């Protein structure tokens, strides 16, 4: 069925309205041609900056060419969903920074403290597509949430949801960067939205604050040094030279976002899905290190954290417990927690526990 330009414009507006009703903060529409994005991706891959993330290189040009991934695609609906928890206070950035400075506390990235965003966004994108189909009849589409070879930041930038910051994340003048992105590839020739200008200027706060110097230049990230990569994507031992730089961050890292001036405009999520679970905004390292494998699976059901598994969870916390030696060297509770895992069946866990014990002056 063909639609007139007027009908398509009206449909695009309806999609944006329906999206907001489903909890998305903003939706905009991009053309399926991503231009020169593929060249930048290939340069990044050639430099080896993706580390063990083989999936970044596994799909050839499909990542930069939506119509190759989903034949018939002519437009991409790009959607933003804010994730700052509803209960975040006015000084949430200061509060997060202070927790990082308390070596006994476990710091989990804000986005991962509630329900797994993949499930939340995928369900609501599907609901949006179903509403479109109910309005116009069957149409070609496929929804994505960080789940396929999709250049979501490039798409969102082209759609005008924001611009790519120097830390490589999307930035919005209205919402900073504390949000998720999702996409619907479609064969509907909807009118496209215009990109927005970048507004980072000379600011380099994200580059300067990165604990591991992973942002090697504006818009250029060496993931192999990024704490989010090291604590989530990396399956092996964390390089010994990087461990002291991780501090008490046990899952992900928010430093580049906490120090970005635009995040004073970060928006709270209207959804309860991203409310904090399991006290992950206030838990101590010892508390989380004490979780058994069964407790880990049970407590983190429905959480993005569960995907790294209990073994890597212990690996990460062991590093943080070792780093606590900087201010709490030899602390009896920390040492006792580490000793309790010294004979763990996993060589990966044992290695990191021994490293941490050595930091506290114990063999």
N, C-alpha and C positions, 0 to 999 in steps of 0.2 A: 504494500500500500504506500502510495506517495503522499507527501504532506507539503503544503504550501509553505513558503518562508514565514508567513504570519503564524501558521499553526505550529511550526517548529519553534519559533520564538516564544510562543505562549507555553509550549510544552517545556522548554528549557526553564522558564520561570517557575512552572509548577513543580518541576524536579527539585529546584532549589528550595522551594517552600516545603515540599514533602520531606526533604532531607533534614531541614531544621526541626520539623515535627518529630523526627526519629532520633534526635539528639546530636546531629552534626551541627557544627558551628557555622560552617560555610561550605558551599559547593560551587565550583566553577568548571568551565568546559574548555578543553584543549583540543587542538588538531592532533591527528595520529602521527603526523610527521614530526619527529624530534630533531630534525636537522643534523647538526654536527655532534650530537651527544655521544654517538658511538665512538668517535675519534678520541674524546676525552677518557672514556671508559677503557679503551684499548691501551692508552698510555699508562693509566693507573695500574692495569693488570700487568703490563710489561715491566713495570717497576717492582712488581712483586708485593705491592702494598696490601693485597688482599689476604696474605698469609695462608691459613688453612681453609679459607672460605672458597673452596673449589667451585661451589655453585655459582659464584660471581662470573666465572669464565666458562661455564658449562653449556651455555645456550646460544653461543655465537651472536649473530646480529639480532636475535629475537628480543633481547633486552631493550635495544634502542629502536626497534621497529615493531610497534604494536600490531600492525596488520600481518606480520609474519607469525606472531604468537597466536593471535586470534584472527583467522582470515575473515575479511569483510569489515574489519574495524576501520571507521573513519573519524571517530571522535572518542575522547576519553573524559568521563566525568570524574573530576578529582574532588575528594571530600576531606574536610578537616574535622577531627573530633578532639576537643580539648580533654586533657587527662589530669590536670591538677586536682587533687581530691577536694571534695566540697568543703571539708573541714580545715583546709589550709589557711593559716592566719595571714594577716597583712604583712608580717615580717618573715614569711616562709623561707625566703632565700637566706636571711640571717640565721634563722633557726637551723637550716640544713648545714650551713657553714660551721656553726658552733658544734654540731654533732660530729663533723669530720675532725674537729680538734680535740675530741674526747676519745683517746685511744681504746677505751674499754667498750665503746659502742660500735655496733655493726651498721654500716651504711649501705642501704639497698637503693638503687635508682628509684626515683619517685614513680616512674611509669609502671614499675613491676610490683608495686605494693598491693594492688587490688587484683581484679579478675584479668585473665589473659585477654589482652586487647585484640588478638586475632579473632577470638570467638565473638567478642562484642561487635566489632566492626563488620565482620563477615555476615553475621546475622542481620544487621541493620541495612547493609548494602543490598542484601538479597530481598529484604522487605521493600526497599525502595524500588528495586527492579520489578518486583511483583506488582507494585502499585502502578508503575508505568504501563506494564502489560495489561492490567485491568482497565486502564484508561484508553489505550490505543490498540490493544490486541497484541499478539505475539510479535516479538522483535528479537534481533540478535544481540546478545550481550554476554559478558563474563565478568564476574566481580573478583577483585583481588585485595588482599590485605597482607602486604609483606610476605607473600606466599608463593611467588612465581618470579620469573625474570622480568620484573617491571622496574623501570627507572622512575620511582614514584616522586622523588624530589624534582627531577627534571620536568616531569609532567605537571606537577603542582606549580612550578615556577612559570611554565609556559601558560598555564591556565590563569595565572594571576593571583594565586592564593598567597604568594609571598615571593621572596628572593632567597637564593642560596647564600647563607652566611659564610664567613671565613672558616667556620668549623665544619662546613659541608651540610649542616642541617638547614631546613627551610625556616625562614624568619618572616613573621608578619608584624606590621606596625601595630595591629590591634591585639595581638595575642602572643608575641614573642615566639617561642619555639616549643612550648610544652603541650604538644598535640601529636596525634597520630594522623597518618594519611591512609586513605583507601581509594580504590579506583573501580570504575565500571567501564570496561571497553564496550563500545556499542557501534552498531551499523547505522544508527540514526544520524543524519547530517545536521546536527544541532548547530546553532550559531555559536562561534567560539568567543571566549572572553580574552581581553587584552592582558599581557603581562604587566607587572608593576616594576618600578625602578628599585634598584638596590639602595639600601640606606645604612650601610655599615661605615661608609666614609673612611677615615683614617684609624678608626678604632681597631685595636688588636687585642682586646681583653681576653678573648677565648684562646688565642695563640699563646699569650704570655702566661696564662694560668694553668695550662695543661700540665698535669704532674709529670708526665713521661715525655713531654715534647713530641707528642704524636702528630700534632698539626704542623707539618713541615713547611707550610707556606699557605697563603690565603687560598682556601678552597681545596687544599691538598692534604689528605690524611693518610698517614702510614698506619694502617689498622693493626699491624704487628706490634705496635707500641701502645695502642689505645687500651685503656683499662677495661672498657666494655668488651673489647675483643678478648683480652687476656682472661677475664673472669667468666665469659659466656661462650665464646666461639672456640677458643683454644682447648683442645682435648688433652694435650700433653702437659708436661711440667711447665710451670711459668718460669721464664728465664730468670736466673738468680739475680742478675744485675738490675732487673726491673722490679723485683719483689719489694724492696724497701720504698719504692716510689708509689706503691699502691695504697699505702696507709691502711685505713680500716674500711675500705670499699670492698664489699664482698660480692656484689652483683651489680655490674654496670658502674657508670660514673656520670655525674651531672655537672662537673666543674665548669665546663665550657658554657653550659646553660645558666648556671647560678651567677656567673660573673658577666653575662651578656646584659647590657643596659636595657635591651628591648624586653627582657622578661619581667620588668616591673609591670608590664601590661598583660602578663600571662593570665588566662581566664580559667576560673574553676569549672570543672565538669558539672553538668546538670544531672549526670547519671550516678546512681549509687554503685555501679560496677567498679568504679575506680576508687572507692573508699578504701582506706587502709585495712588490711587483714593481718592477723597474727602479730600485731604490734610491730610490724616491720618498720615503723617510723620511730621506735623507741627501744628496741631489743638490744641486749648486750651480746658481745661476741661469745661469751661463755654460755649464755642461754641457747643461742642458735647452734653452737658447736655440740651441745649435748643432745640434740635431736637424733633419735635412732633413724635407720632407713625407713622404718614403718611410719614413724612420726613425720618424717620429711614428705613421704608420699601422701599421707593423709591430710596434713595441715596445708600443703600446697596444691591440693586438688583444685583444678580450675585456674591455676596460676602459671604465668609464663616461666617462672623460675624452675618449675618442676622438670622442664626439658633438659636441664644440665645434669640432672641426676645427683644422688646423695654424695657420690664420690667426689665430684668436682666442687660441690657445695662445701665439703670438709676441706678440700684443698685450698679453696679461697679463704675460708675462715682461719685456717692454720697460718696462712701468710699474714693475715691481719693481726692474729695473736702474737706472731713473731715481731711485727712492727710495733706493737704496744710496748715492747722492751725499751723503746726510745724514752718513754716517760715512766714506765712501770716495770723496769727491769727486775726480773726475779719475783714478781708479784705471785704470791702463793696460789691464788685462785686460777690465774692464767696458766701457771706451770702445771697445776694439778689437772686442768682441763686437757692440756696437751699430752701429759703423761697417760691419760686415760685412752688416748687414741694412738699411742706410740707403737702398739702391736696390731694396728688395723690390718685386715687382710689385703688391702689394696697397697701395692708398692707406691703408687702415686701419692696417696694420703701419707704413708709413712715417711716418704722423702720430705714432704713439706712440713710435717710435724717435727722431724729431726732438725730441719733448718730453723724452725721457730724456737725449739728448745735451746739450740746453740746460741740464738740471739739473747736468750735469757740467762746464758751462762751455764747451761746444763748439757750434758752429753746425750 
